[in-house]
Amino acid sequence: MKTPKEQGTKSPQKPLRNMRKRCPHCHKALEGPGRRHPSGLNSKYTFEGFREDPINQFARNAAGNIPSYPQGKLFNPLVVYGESNTGKTHLLHAVGNLVMVQHPEAQVLYVSAESF
């Protein structure tokens, strides 16, 4: 019996197990067992997925302008304070993700209060 190479056909490809996953926004390699982004951001949290309510509308509008001013000239720092489940974490991750897309040279690092 001839091998696939001898027959002139390609052998079926095996899946690459150690292939590094990449961030869909900035294409940086994701690291660790949970495949975290080196910046600490969750790429699933974007402005498109943010549920805007009257309670978080002001924070959403302020945060949405930050990527337009990457040198921190508009809000430096931006303090987001509010009740549970109002979208604070989602909003901060969305800002970081958008800054990385619009300004690939920028250095972004997300640090939670627990790990600070």
C-alpha positions as CSV (number, residue, x, y, z in Angstrom):
1,M,0.0,0.0,0.0
2,K,1.3,3.4,-0.9
3,T,1.6,6.3,1.5
4,P,-0.3,9.5,0.8
5,K,3.1,11.1,-0.1
6,E,3.8,8.4,-2.7
7,Q,0.2,8.7,-4.1
8,G,0.7,12.5,-4.5
9,T,-2.0,13.3,-2.1
10,K,-1.8,15.3,1.1
11,S,-2.0,13.4,4.4
12,P,-4.7,14.7,6.8
13,Q,-3.4,17.4,9.0
14,K,-3.4,16.9,12.8
15,P,-4.7,19.8,14.9
16,L,-1.9,21.9,16.4
17,R,-2.3,21.6,20.2
18,N,0.3,24.2,21.2
19,M,-0.9,26.8,18.8
20,R,-1.1,30.1,20.7
21,K,-4.4,31.8,20.7
22,R,-4.5,35.4,19.8
23,C,-6.6,38.4,21.0
24,P,-9.3,39.2,18.3
25,H,-8.7,42.9,18.8
26,C,-4.9,43.4,18.9
27,H,-3.7,39.9,17.8
28,K,-1.3,39.6,20.8
29,A,-0.7,36.1,22.0
30,L,-2.9,35.1,25.0
31,E,-1.0,33.5,27.9
32,G,-1.5,31.0,30.7
33,P,-4.0,28.3,31.3
34,G,-7.0,30.7,31.1
35,R,-5.4,32.3,28.0
36,R,-5.4,35.8,29.6
37,H,-4.3,38.8,27.6
38,P,-1.0,40.3,28.7
39,S,-2.7,43.5,29.5
40,G,-5.2,41.8,31.9
41,L,-8.1,42.8,29.7
42,N,-11.0,40.5,28.8
43,S,-11.5,40.8,25.0
44,K,-15.2,39.9,25.4
45,Y,-16.0,43.2,27.1
46,T,-16.5,45.8,24.3
47,F,-18.6,48.9,23.8
48,E,-20.8,46.9,21.4
49,G,-21.7,44.5,24.1
50,F,-22.3,47.1,26.8
51,R,-25.9,47.4,28.0
52,E,-26.5,51.1,28.5
53,D,-29.1,52.1,31.1
54,P,-30.0,55.5,32.6
55,I,-28.0,54.6,35.7
56,N,-24.7,54.1,33.7
57,Q,-25.3,56.4,30.7
58,F,-23.0,59.2,32.1
59,A,-20.1,56.8,32.8
60,R,-20.6,55.2,29.3
61,N,-20.4,58.6,27.6
62,A,-17.3,59.7,29.5
63,A,-15.5,56.4,29.0
64,G,-16.4,56.4,25.3
65,N,-14.4,59.5,24.7
66,I,-11.2,58.2,26.3
67,P,-9.8,56.3,23.3
68,S,-9.9,59.6,21.3
69,Y,-7.4,61.1,23.8
70,P,-4.8,58.4,24.5
71,Q,-2.3,60.6,26.3
72,G,-4.7,61.1,29.2
73,K,-5.6,64.7,28.4
74,L,-9.3,64.2,28.8
75,F,-9.8,62.0,31.9
76,N,-6.7,61.2,33.9
77,P,-7.6,59.3,36.0
78,L,-11.1,58.2,35.2
79,V,-12.8,57.1,38.5
80,V,-15.8,54.8,38.0
81,Y,-17.8,54.2,41.2
82,G,-21.3,52.7,41.6
83,E,-23.5,49.9,42.8
84,S,-23.0,46.2,41.8
85,N,-24.0,45.1,38.4
86,T,-24.0,48.5,36.7
87,G,-21.3,47.7,34.2
88,K,-18.2,49.2,35.8
89,T,-15.8,46.3,34.9
90,H,-17.3,45.9,31.4
91,L,-16.9,49.6,30.8
92,L,-13.2,49.7,31.9
93,H,-12.3,46.6,29.8
94,A,-14.1,48.1,26.8
95,V,-12.0,51.3,27.1
96,G,-8.8,49.3,27.3
97,N,-9.8,47.1,24.3
98,L,-10.7,50.1,22.2
99,V,-7.5,51.9,23.0
100,M,-5.5,48.9,22.0
101,V,-7.3,48.7,18.7
102,Q,-7.1,52.4,17.8
103,H,-3.6,52.9,19.2
104,P,-1.5,49.7,18.9
105,E,1.6,51.5,20.3
106,A,-0.2,52.3,23.6
107,Q,0.6,50.3,26.7
108,V,-2.5,49.2,28.5
109,L,-2.7,47.4,31.8
110,Y,-5.8,46.4,33.7
111,V,-5.4,45.8,37.4
112,S,-8.3,44.9,39.6
113,A,-8.7,46.4,43.0
114,E,-8.2,43.0,44.6
115,S,-4.9,42.4,42.9
116,F,-3.6,46.0,43.4
